[in-house]
Amino acid sequence: MPLPISALLIAGVWLAWPWLAPHLSPMQPPSGSADLLVVLDGASSRLAAAERIAAGLPAAPQRLLIRCPGQPVPAKAMPELLQGFDTATQITALAQWLQRRQRPLPKRVWIATDPDHTARAVLNAQIALGPRGIQVGPPPPPPGPIECRKRLRDALRLQLWRATGSTGAWLAPEWAARKRASCGL
C-alpha cells in the first residue's frame, strides 16, 4: 500500500529541515552571538585555512578544535578541544557540545579544513546544526565524483544520527575499526 501524501510530505520536510531552519526568522540565534570557527583536526593546512577564514570575518570568532585523540595538540591550541574519529563523529561532537553550552548559540559556524574535505564537512555541519537555526560556511566548492559518494554516505550518516543518535559506524565495523585505530582509540 503506498504511503499517504502527507507522510511523504512530512518526511520530505524533516529531511530538508537542516537547510530550511537557518532561513526561518523564529529559529535564528540572537544577533549578538559571535561566529564560531571550527578546525577539523590540527593539521597545519587546516589551521592556515582557519586563519584565512578568520581574516575575512568582520569580528574575531570564537575558535574550537576537533581532532582525533591520537593526534598531537597543535602548538597554537584552540580554547576547546573535542574528539572524533572521522568527519561525521567530529560534527556530531560539535552539535552535542553546542547543545550543552550555556551561552547563546553562534549565528554562524565556519568549518576550517582542507579544500578537498570542505564540501563534505560543511554538508555534515548543515545537517547537524541547521535544525537549530545555525548557518554554516564557507560555501563548499563543487565536489568531484569520489567526493560526491563520500558526501552522500556522510549525509545519510548524519540524517541517521538526527533520527537515532547514532552515525551508523557500526554498519561498517572494519572501516570504523581502522578509523578508530588511526586516531589512537
matplotlib code that plots the C-alpha trace (Angstrom):
import matplotlib.pyplot as plt

x = [0.0, 1.5, 2.4, -0.1, 1.0, 1.0, 3.6, 5.8, 5.5, 6.4, 9.4, 10.5, 10.3, 12.1, 14.9, 15.1, 14.8, 18.6, 18.6, 15.2, 15.6, 18.5, 16.4, 13.3, 13.4, 11.9, 14.8, 17.6, 20.1, 20.4, 22.0, 24.6, 26.1, 29.6, 30.5, 32.3, 35.3, 35.8, 39.0, 38.7, 42.0, 45.0, 46.9, 48.9, 47.0, 43.7, 45.0, 46.0, 42.5, 41.2, 43.4, 42.2, 38.5, 39.0, 40.8, 37.7, 35.2, 34.2, 34.7, 37.1, 35.2, 35.4, 37.6, 37.2, 39.4, 38.0, 40.6, 41.4, 42.5, 45.8, 46.9, 49.2, 47.7, 48.9, 51.3, 48.6, 45.9, 42.3, 40.4, 38.3, 39.2, 36.6, 37.3, 36.0, 37.5, 36.0, 34.1, 30.7, 31.7, 33.6, 30.5, 28.2, 30.6, 30.3, 26.5, 26.4, 28.9, 26.7, 23.6, 25.3, 26.5, 25.0, 25.9, 23.8, 24.3, 26.5, 24.6, 27.1, 29.7, 32.7, 34.4, 38.1, 39.5, 41.4, 39.8, 39.0, 37.3, 35.3, 32.2, 31.6, 32.4, 30.1, 27.3, 27.6, 27.6, 24.5, 22.6, 23.7, 23.4, 20.8, 17.8, 19.0, 18.9, 22.7, 24.1, 27.3, 30.1, 32.2, 30.2, 31.7, 33.4, 31.8, 32.8, 34.3, 32.8, 34.6, 33.7, 30.1, 29.9, 31.5, 29.1, 26.1, 27.5, 28.1, 24.8, 23.0, 25.0, 24.1, 20.4, 20.6, 22.2, 19.4, 16.8, 18.6, 21.6, 24.0, 26.1, 25.8, 29.5, 28.6, 27.2, 30.8, 32.7, 36.1, 36.1, 35.2, 37.9, 40.5, 39.5, 39.4, 42.9, 44.3, 43.0, 44.5, 41.2]
y = [0.0, 3.4, 5.9, 8.7, 12.0, 13.6, 11.1, 11.7, 15.5, 15.2, 13.0, 15.5, 18.4, 16.5, 15.7, 19.3, 20.9, 21.4, 23.7, 25.4, 26.2, 28.7, 30.8, 31.0, 34.0, 32.4, 29.9, 32.5, 32.7, 36.0, 38.7, 39.4, 35.9, 35.6, 33.3, 30.1, 28.9, 25.1, 23.5, 19.8, 18.2, 20.2, 19.8, 22.9, 23.3, 23.3, 25.8, 28.0, 27.7, 28.8, 31.9, 32.8, 32.4, 34.5, 37.2, 37.6, 37.9, 41.4, 40.3, 37.8, 34.4, 32.1, 29.1, 25.4, 22.4, 19.0, 16.3, 12.6, 11.7, 10.2, 13.4, 15.8, 19.0, 21.8, 24.3, 27.0, 25.1, 26.3, 27.1, 24.0, 20.5, 18.0, 14.5, 12.4, 9.7, 10.8, 13.8, 12.5, 11.9, 15.2, 17.1, 15.3, 16.1, 19.7, 19.6, 17.9, 20.4, 23.3, 21.7, 21.6, 25.2, 27.7, 30.7, 31.7, 29.6, 31.1, 32.6, 31.1, 28.3, 28.3, 25.0, 25.1, 22.0, 21.0, 22.2, 18.7, 18.0, 21.3, 20.3, 17.1, 18.7, 21.7, 19.4, 17.4, 20.6, 21.8, 18.6, 18.6, 22.3, 23.6, 22.3, 24.7, 27.7, 27.9, 28.8, 27.0, 28.3, 28.6, 27.8, 24.5, 24.0, 21.7, 18.1, 15.6, 12.1, 10.4, 13.3, 13.0, 9.4, 10.4, 13.3, 11.1, 8.5, 11.1, 12.9, 9.6, 9.0, 12.5, 12.0, 8.7, 10.5, 13.1, 10.2, 7.8, 9.4, 7.0, 7.8, 4.2, 3.5, 0.0, -0.7, -0.9, -2.4, -3.0, 0.6, 2.0, -0.1, 1.2, 4.8, 4.4, 2.8, 5.5, 8.0, 6.2, 4.9]
z = [0.0, -1.0, 1.7, 2.0, 0.5, 4.0, 5.3, 2.3, 2.8, 6.5, 5.7, 3.0, 5.3, 8.1, 5.6, 4.3, 7.7, 8.1, 5.1, 5.8, 9.5, 9.2, 6.9, 9.1, 11.4, 14.6, 14.7, 14.2, 17.1, 18.9, 16.8, 19.4, 19.3, 17.9, 15.0, 15.8, 13.8, 14.0, 12.9, 12.0, 13.1, 13.9, 10.7, 9.7, 6.4, 8.3, 10.8, 7.9, 6.4, 9.8, 9.7, 6.1, 7.2, 10.4, 8.4, 6.2, 9.1, 10.5, 14.1, 15.7, 16.0, 19.0, 18.0, 18.5, 17.6, 16.9, 16.5, 16.7, 20.2, 18.9, 17.2, 19.0, 20.1, 17.8, 19.2, 18.8, 20.6, 20.5, 23.7, 23.5, 22.3, 21.1, 19.8, 16.9, 14.7, 11.3, 9.8, 10.9, 14.6, 14.7, 13.5, 15.9, 18.7, 17.7, 17.7, 21.1, 22.5, 21.3, 22.8, 26.2, 26.2, 28.5, 26.2, 23.2, 20.1, 17.4, 14.4, 12.0, 12.2, 9.9, 9.1, 8.5, 6.8, 3.6, 0.3, -0.8, 2.5, 2.8, 0.8, 2.9, 6.2, 5.5, 4.4, 7.6, 9.7, 7.8, 8.6, 12.3, 13.0, 10.6, 12.6, 15.4, 13.0, 12.7, 9.3, 8.2, 5.9, 3.9, 0.7, -0.4, -3.7, -6.2, -5.4, -7.7, -8.3, -5.4, -3.1, -4.2, -2.9, 0.4, 0.7, 0.2, 2.6, 5.3, 4.6, 5.2, 8.4, 9.7, 8.9, 10.7, 13.7, 13.7, 13.8, 16.2, 17.9, 16.1, 13.0, 11.9, 12.1, 13.4, 9.9, 8.6, 11.5, 9.7, 8.4, 11.8, 13.5, 11.0, 11.6, 15.3, 15.3, 13.2, 15.7, 18.7, 20.0]

ax = plt.figure().add_subplot(projection="3d")
ax.plot(x, y, z, "-o")
ax.set_aspect("equal")
plt.show()
